[in-house]
Amino acid sequence: MEKVKRPPRGTRKRAVPLTEAGIYGAALQLIDADGAEALTMRKLATELDANPMSLYHHVPNKDALLRGVARMVGAQFRTVTLKDAPWQERLRLLATDFRTLAHRHPKLMSYSFSHQADFIQPEDPFWVALAAILEAAAVPRSELPQVAALVCAVITGVLAAELNGALHQWSSLKPSTVGDDGLPRPDHDENRVFRLALDTIIMGLESRLADDGGQDVGR
């Protein structure tokens, strides 16, 4: 019996039409495995068993593809709403849940934090929750966008350094002004370092709000 010769992979017609959601989902799997830099439209087409040119009907280029994947993952962020809890506790929970998401897709998130300035958008669940927490903390409304941006920059910056290994390396450095005698052993507990970052953010906000005395609320 003569064997039926099938067309090369990626050239035969798909049984199911391509969709943006399907493209982003397949791209995320490749990024989780090999990183964003290794992703190509050709590799993605092979993964989808599609013609490479058909992808461009949905995404114009790799940059747009990565942004779409990042938006898809960002929209999946969820955190527990604790409206009656102190704003400090709410901020800790929000940041910790965001860190959990980052560790779920470390290669994508590391790339996004470093290359995509528009990774976080106004409608993103993380940004909406952060703004609500800062309002509850009585941050003056005129300063709310800047304070939210600063908190976001610090959290994503710490996470980027954690995901790419820089935080681990820096925490191993010995201060040049301190000798070896009596120097504590470097602590590589990344959970503890992240909590320290949150403590620093919260103490800074508490100090700033105390100085303002809450008089600028509604300004």
C-alpha positions in Angstrom: 0.0 0.0 0.0 1.4 3.4 -1.0 2.0 5.7 1.9 0.2 9.0 1.6 2.8 11.9 1.6 1.7 14.7 3.8 2.7 18.4 3.1 5.6 19.7 5.2 4.7 20.8 8.8 3.6 24.4 8.8 2.4 24.4 5.2 -0.8 22.4 5.3 -4.1 23.9 6.1 -5.0 24.0 9.8 -8.3 22.3 10.8 -8.9 25.1 13.3 -8.4 28.8 12.3 -5.7 30.8 14.0 -6.9 33.3 16.7 -5.0 35.9 18.7 -5.6 34.1 21.9 -4.3 30.8 20.5 -1.2 32.6 19.0 -0.5 34.3 22.3 -1.0 31.0 24.3 1.4 29.1 22.1 4.0 31.9 22.2 3.8 31.9 26.0 4.6 28.2 26.1 7.7 28.8 23.9 8.8 31.8 26.0 8.4 29.8 29.3 10.6 27.1 27.8 13.3 29.0 26.0 12.9 32.7 26.8 11.5 35.7 24.8 14.8 36.3 22.9 14.7 32.8 21.4 11.1 33.2 20.2 10.7 33.7 16.4 7.7 33.9 14.2 8.9 30.8 12.3 9.2 28.8 15.6 5.8 29.9 16.6 4.3 28.9 13.2 5.9 25.5 13.6 4.4 25.1 17.1 1.0 26.1 15.7 1.4 23.9 12.6 0.7 26.9 10.5 2.2 28.8 7.6 4.5 31.6 9.0 2.9 34.2 6.8 -0.5 33.5 8.3 0.6 34.8 11.6 1.0 38.3 10.2 -2.7 38.5 9.7 -3.0 38.6 13.5 0.2 40.2 14.7 2.4 42.5 12.6 5.8 41.6 14.2 7.5 39.9 17.1 7.4 43.1 19.2 3.6 43.3 18.9 3.5 39.5 19.7 5.4 40.0 22.9 3.3 42.9 24.0 0.1 40.9 23.3 1.5 38.0 25.4 2.4 40.3 28.2 -1.1 41.9 28.2 -2.7 38.5 28.2 -0.6 37.4 31.3 -1.1 40.8 33.0 -4.9 40.4 32.6 -4.7 37.1 34.5 -3.4 38.8 37.6 -5.7 38.3 40.6 -5.4 39.4 44.2 -7.6 39.2 47.3 -9.5 42.4 48.0 -9.3 43.4 51.7 -11.1 46.7 51.8 -11.3 46.7 55.6 -7.7 45.9 56.2 -5.0 48.5 56.8 -3.5 49.8 53.5 -0.1 48.5 54.5 -1.4 44.9 54.6 -3.3 45.4 51.3 -0.1 46.7 49.7 1.9 43.7 50.9 -0.6 41.3 49.6 -0.9 43.0 46.3 2.9 43.0 45.8 3.2 39.4 46.9 0.5 38.2 44.6 2.2 40.1 41.7 5.5 38.4 42.6 3.7 35.0 42.4 2.5 35.9 38.9 6.1 36.9 37.9 7.5 33.6 39.1 4.8 31.7 37.2 6.3 33.1 34.0 9.8 34.3 35.0 11.3 34.5 31.5 8.4 36.6 30.1 8.2 38.9 33.1 11.9 39.4 33.2 11.9 40.5 29.6 8.8 42.7 30.0 10.1 44.5 33.1 13.4 45.3 31.2 12.1 46.0 27.6 8.4 47.1 27.8 7.8 50.4 29.4 4.1 50.1 28.7 3.8 46.6 30.3 1.4 47.9 32.9 -1.6 49.8 31.6 -4.3 51.9 33.4 -6.9 49.1 33.1 -4.6 46.4 34.4 -5.9 44.7 37.6 -2.6 45.4 39.3 -2.6 49.1 38.6 -6.3 49.5 39.5 -5.8 47.7 42.8 -2.6 49.8 43.5 -4.4 53.0 42.9 -7.2 52.0 45.3 -4.8 51.1 48.0 -2.9 54.4 47.7 -6.3 56.3 47.9 -7.1 54.3 51.0 -3.7 55.4 52.4 -4.8 59.0 51.9 -2.1 59.8 49.3 -3.0 63.3 48.0 -4.9 63.0 44.8 -2.5 65.4 43.0 0.4 63.1 43.8 -1.4 59.8 43.3 -0.2 59.1 39.7 3.5 59.9 40.7 3.4 57.8 43.9 1.7 54.9 42.1 4.3 55.1 39.3 7.1 55.1 41.9 5.8 52.2 43.9 5.3 50.3 40.6 8.8 51.1 39.5 10.3 49.8 42.8 8.3 46.6 42.8 9.0 45.7 39.2 12.6 46.7 39.6 13.1 44.5 42.5 11.4 41.6 40.7 13.4 42.1 37.6 16.6 41.9 39.6 15.3 38.9 41.4 14.3 37.0 38.2 17.6 37.7 36.3 19.7 36.7 39.3 21.2 40.2 40.0 19.6 40.5 43.4 21.1 37.2 44.5 24.5 38.3 43.3 24.4 41.7 44.9 23.2 40.3 48.2 26.4 38.2 48.2 28.7 41.2 47.9 30.6 42.2 51.0 30.8 45.9 51.9 34.2 47.2 51.0 34.5 49.1 54.3 33.9 46.1 56.4 36.5 43.4 57.1 35.8 39.7 57.1 36.0 39.3 60.8 32.5 39.3 62.3 30.8 39.9 58.9 27.4 38.1 58.8 27.1 35.4 56.2 25.2 36.7 53.2 21.5 35.9 53.3 20.2 34.6 50.0 16.6 34.3 51.1 14.8 36.1 48.3 11.5 36.0 50.2 13.2 38.0 53.0 14.8 40.4 50.6 11.4 41.1 48.9 9.8 41.7 52.3 12.6 44.1 53.1 11.8 46.0 49.9 8.1 46.2 50.8 9.0 47.4 54.3 11.1 50.1 52.8 8.3 51.2 50.4 5.7 51.2 53.2 7.9 53.1 55.7 8.7 55.7 53.1 5.0 56.2 52.3 4.1 56.3 56.0 6.8 59.0 56.6 5.7 61.0 53.7 2.0 60.8 54.7 2.8 61.8 58.2 4.7 64.9 57.0 1.7 65.8 54.8 -0.6 65.3 57.7 -3.4 64.3 55.3 -4.0 68.0 54.6 -3.6 67.6 50.9 -6.4 65.0 50.4 -8.7 66.2 47.7 -6.3 68.7 46.4 
